[in-house]
Amino acid sequence: MPDYKKMYLTLFRATEQAINTLIEAQRACEELYISEPETELQVVPLPDRTKEENKQLAEEVRLHKKVQTFLRSRVRRNVCF
């Protein structure tokens, strides 16, 4: 008869190791991300867009910057979603 306890513990340990490896990789990537200088986004108006469309695009860029700043602050504090 198979030793189910041994099988369970073997699988449990391997799963825990895999999760820890993923967490370490995520933290390393977060450190790489926050150590890079902030990217400056700039809206370049195109002739085929109206002034209103350019204003809307500029607003989207401002919103993106706010979200990026928020996410960076969460990463710095190691807050998970």
TIRO-2110 file (N, C-alpha, C; in Angstrom, 1 decimal):
// TIRO-2110
0.8, -1.2, 0.0, N, 1, A
0.0, 0.0, 0.0, CA, 1, A
0.9, 1.2, 0.0, C, 1, A
0.5, 2.3, -0.8, N, 2, A
1.4, 3.5, -0.8, CA, 2, A
1.3, 4.2, 0.5, C, 2, A
2.4, 4.9, 0.8, N, 3, A
2.5, 5.7, 2.0, CA, 3, A
2.0, 7.1, 1.6, C, 3, A
0.7, 7.3, 1.9, N, 4, A
0.1, 8.6, 1.5, CA, 4, A
0.7, 9.8, 2.3, C, 4, A
1.0, 9.6, 3.5, N, 5, A
1.6, 10.7, 4.3, CA, 5, A
2.9, 11.1, 3.7, C, 5, A
3.7, 10.2, 3.3, N, 6, A
5.0, 10.5, 2.7, CA, 6, A
4.8, 11.2, 1.4, C, 6, A
3.9, 10.7, 0.6, N, 7, A
3.6, 11.3, -0.7, CA, 7, A
3.1, 12.8, -0.5, C, 7, A
2.2, 13.0, 0.5, N, 8, A
1.7, 14.3, 0.7, CA, 8, A
2.8, 15.2, 1.2, C, 8, A
3.6, 14.8, 2.1, N, 9, A
4.6, 15.7, 2.6, CA, 9, A
5.7, 16.0, 1.5, C, 9, A
6.0, 15.1, 0.7, N, 10, A
6.9, 15.3, -0.4, CA, 10, A
6.3, 16.4, -1.4, C, 10, A
5.1, 16.2, -1.7, N, 11, A
4.4, 17.2, -2.6, CA, 11, A
4.3, 18.6, -1.9, C, 11, A
4.0, 18.6, -0.6, N, 12, A
3.8, 19.8, 0.1, CA, 12, A
5.1, 20.6, 0.1, C, 12, A
6.2, 19.9, 0.4, N, 13, A
7.5, 20.6, 0.5, CA, 13, A
7.9, 21.1, -0.9, C, 13, A
7.7, 20.3, -1.9, N, 14, A
8.0, 20.8, -3.3, CA, 14, A
7.2, 22.0, -3.7, C, 14, A
5.9, 22.0, -3.3, N, 15, A
5.1, 23.2, -3.6, CA, 15, A
5.5, 24.4, -2.8, C, 15, A
5.9, 24.2, -1.6, N, 16, A
6.4, 25.3, -0.8, CA, 16, A
7.7, 25.9, -1.3, C, 16, A
8.6, 25.1, -1.8, N, 17, A
9.8, 25.5, -2.4, CA, 17, A
9.5, 26.3, -3.7, C, 17, A
8.6, 25.8, -4.5, N, 18, A
8.2, 26.5, -5.7, CA, 18, A
7.7, 27.9, -5.4, C, 18, A
6.8, 28.0, -4.5, N, 19, A
6.2, 29.3, -4.1, CA, 19, A
7.3, 30.2, -3.6, C, 19, A
8.2, 29.7, -2.8, N, 20, A
9.3, 30.6, -2.3, CA, 20, A
10.2, 31.1, -3.4, C, 20, A
10.4, 30.2, -4.4, N, 21, A
11.2, 30.6, -5.5, CA, 21, A
10.6, 31.7, -6.3, C, 21, A
9.2, 31.6, -6.5, N, 22, A
8.5, 32.6, -7.2, CA, 22, A
8.5, 33.9, -6.4, C, 22, A
8.3, 33.9, -5.1, N, 23, A
8.3, 35.1, -4.3, CA, 23, A
9.7, 35.8, -4.4, C, 23, A
10.8, 35.0, -4.3, N, 24, A
12.1, 35.6, -4.4, CA, 24, A
12.3, 36.3, -5.8, C, 24, A
11.8, 35.6, -6.9, N, 25, A
11.9, 36.2, -8.2, CA, 25, A
11.1, 37.5, -8.3, C, 25, A
9.9, 37.5, -7.8, N, 26, A
9.1, 38.7, -7.8, CA, 26, A
9.7, 39.8, -7.1, C, 26, A
10.3, 39.6, -5.9, N, 27, A
11.0, 40.6, -5.1, CA, 27, A
12.2, 41.2, -5.9, C, 27, A
12.9, 40.3, -6.5, N, 28, A
14.1, 40.7, -7.3, CA, 28, A
13.7, 41.6, -8.4, C, 28, A
12.6, 41.2, -9.1, N, 29, A
12.1, 42.0, -10.2, CA, 29, A
11.5, 43.4, -9.7, C, 29, A
10.9, 43.4, -8.6, N, 30, A
10.4, 44.6, -8.0, CA, 30, A
11.5, 45.6, -7.7, C, 30, A
12.6, 45.0, -7.1, N, 31, A
13.8, 45.8, -6.8, CA, 31, A
14.4, 46.4, -8.1, C, 31, A
14.5, 45.6, -9.2, N, 32, A
15.0, 46.1, -10.5, CA, 32, A
14.1, 47.3, -10.9, C, 32, A
12.8, 47.1, -10.8, N, 33, A
11.8, 48.1, -11.3, CA, 33, A
12.0, 49.4, -10.5, C, 33, A
12.0, 49.3, -9.2, N, 34, A
12.0, 50.6, -8.4, CA, 34, A
13.4, 51.2, -8.4, C, 34, A
14.5, 50.5, -8.8, N, 35, A
15.8, 51.1, -8.8, CA, 35, A
16.1, 51.8, -10.1, C, 35, A
15.2, 51.6, -11.1, N, 36, A
15.4, 52.3, -12.4, CA, 36, A
14.8, 53.8, -12.2, C, 36, A
15.4, 54.7, -13.0, N, 37, A
14.9, 56.1, -12.9, CA, 37, A
13.5, 56.1, -13.5, C, 37, A
12.7, 57.1, -13.0, N, 38, A
11.3, 57.3, -13.5, CA, 38, A
11.4, 57.7, -15.0, C, 38, A
10.5, 57.0, -15.7, N, 39, A
10.4, 57.3, -17.2, CA, 39, A
9.5, 58.5, -17.4, C, 39, A
10.0, 59.4, -18.1, N, 40, A
9.2, 60.6, -18.4, CA, 40, A
8.4, 60.4, -19.7, C, 40, A
7.1, 60.4, -19.5, N, 41, A
6.1, 60.2, -20.6, CA, 41, A
5.8, 61.6, -21.2, C, 41, A
5.7, 61.6, -22.5, N, 42, A
5.4, 62.9, -23.2, CA, 42, A
4.4, 62.6, -24.3, C, 42, A
3.4, 63.5, -24.4, N, 43, A
2.4, 63.4, -25.4, CA, 43, A
2.9, 64.2, -26.6, C, 43, A
3.0, 63.5, -27.7, N, 44, A
3.4, 64.2, -29.0, CA, 44, A
2.1, 64.4, -29.8, C, 44, A
1.7, 65.6, -30.0, N, 45, A
0.4, 65.8, -30.8, CA, 45, A
0.6, 65.4, -32.3, C, 45, A
-0.3, 64.7, -32.8, N, 46, A
-0.3, 64.3, -34.2, CA, 46, A
-1.3, 65.2, -35.0, C, 46, A
-1.0, 65.5, -36.2, N, 47, A
-1.8, 66.4, -37.0, CA, 47, A
-3.2, 65.9, -37.2, C, 47, A
-3.4, 64.6, -37.2, N, 48, A
-4.8, 64.0, -37.5, CA, 48, A
-5.6, 64.0, -36.2, C, 48, A
-5.1, 64.5, -35.1, N, 49, A
-5.9, 64.5, -33.9, CA, 49, A
-6.4, 65.9, -33.6, C, 49, A
-7.6, 65.9, -33.0, N, 50, A
-8.2, 67.2, -32.7, CA, 50, A
-7.5, 67.7, -31.3, C, 50, A
-7.7, 68.9, -31.0, N, 51, A
-7.2, 69.4, -29.7, CA, 51, A
-7.8, 68.7, -28.6, C, 51, A
-9.1, 68.4, -28.7, N, 52, A
-9.8, 67.6, -27.6, CA, 52, A
-9.2, 66.2, -27.5, C, 52, A
-8.9, 65.6, -28.6, N, 53, A
-8.3, 64.2, -28.5, CA, 53, A
-6.9, 64.3, -27.8, C, 53, A
-6.2, 65.3, -28.2, N, 54, A
-4.9, 65.5, -27.5, CA, 54, A
-5.0, 65.8, -26.0, C, 54, A
-6.0, 66.6, -25.6, N, 55, A
-6.2, 66.8, -24.2, CA, 55, A
-6.6, 65.6, -23.5, C, 55, A
-7.4, 64.7, -24.1, N, 56, A
-7.8, 63.5, -23.5, CA, 56, A
-6.6, 62.6, -23.3, C, 56, A
-5.8, 62.5, -24.4, N, 57, A
-4.6, 61.7, -24.3, CA, 57, A
-3.6, 62.2, -23.2, C, 57, A
-3.5, 63.5, -23.1, N, 58, A
-2.6, 64.0, -22.0, CA, 58, A
-3.2, 63.7, -20.6, C, 58, A
-4.5, 63.7, -20.5, N, 59, A
-5.1, 63.3, -19.2, CA, 59, A
-4.8, 61.9, -18.9, C, 59, A
-4.9, 61.0, -19.9, N, 60, A
-4.6, 59.6, -19.7, CA, 60, A
-3.2, 59.4, -19.3, C, 60, A
-2.2, 60.2, -19.8, N, 61, A
-0.8, 60.1, -19.4, CA, 61, A
-0.7, 60.5, -18.0, C, 61, A
-1.4, 61.6, -17.6, N, 62, A
-1.3, 62.0, -16.2, CA, 62, A
-1.8, 60.9, -15.2, C, 62, A
-2.9, 60.3, -15.6, N, 63, A
-3.5, 59.2, -14.8, CA, 63, A
-2.5, 58.1, -14.7, C, 63, A
-1.9, 57.7, -15.9, N, 64, A
-0.9, 56.7, -15.9, CA, 64, A
0.2, 57.0, -14.9, C, 64, A
0.7, 58.2, -14.8, N, 65, A
1.8, 58.6, -13.9, CA, 65, A
1.3, 58.4, -12.5, C, 65, A
0.1, 58.8, -12.2, N, 66, A
-0.5, 58.6, -10.8, CA, 66, A
-0.5, 57.1, -10.4, C, 66, A
-1.0, 56.3, -11.3, N, 67, A
-1.0, 54.9, -11.1, CA, 67, A
0.4, 54.3, -10.9, C, 67, A
1.3, 54.7, -11.7, N, 68, A
2.7, 54.3, -11.6, CA, 68, A
3.3, 54.6, -10.3, C, 68, A
3.1, 55.9, -9.8, N, 69, A
3.6, 56.3, -8.6, CA, 69, A
3.0, 55.5, -7.4, C, 69, A
1.7, 55.3, -7.5, N, 70, A
1.0, 54.5, -6.5, CA, 70, A
1.5, 53.1, -6.4, C, 70, A
1.7, 52.5, -7.6, N, 71, A
2.3, 51.1, -7.6, CA, 71, A
3.7, 51.1, -7.0, C, 71, A
4.5, 52.0, -7.4, N, 72, A
5.9, 52.1, -6.9, CA, 72, A
5.8, 52.2, -5.3, C, 72, A
4.9, 53.0, -4.8, N, 73, A
4.9, 53.1, -3.3, CA, 73, A
4.4, 51.8, -2.7, C, 73, A
3.5, 51.1, -3.3, N, 74, A
3.1, 49.8, -2.8, CA, 74, A
4.2, 48.8, -2.8, C, 74, A
5.0, 48.8, -3.9, N, 75, A
6.1, 47.9, -4.0, CA, 75, A
7.2, 48.2, -3.0, C, 75, A
7.4, 49.5, -2.8, N, 76, A
8.5, 49.8, -1.8, CA, 76, A
8.1, 49.4, -0.4, C, 76, A
6.8, 49.3, -0.1, N, 77, A
6.3, 48.9, 1.2, CA, 77, A
6.0, 47.4, 1.3, C, 77, A
6.3, 46.7, 0.2, N, 78, A
6.1, 45.3, 0.1, CA, 78, A
4.6, 44.9, 0.4, C, 78, A
3.7, 45.7, -0.2, N, 79, A
2.3, 45.5, 0.0, CA, 79, A
1.8, 44.6, -1.2, C, 79, A
1.2, 43.5, -0.9, N, 80, A
0.7, 42.7, -2.0, CA, 80, A
-0.7, 43.0, -2.3, C, 80, A
-1.1, 42.7, -3.5, N, 81, A
-2.5, 42.9, -3.9, CA, 81, A
-3.3, 41.7, -3.7, C, 81, A
END
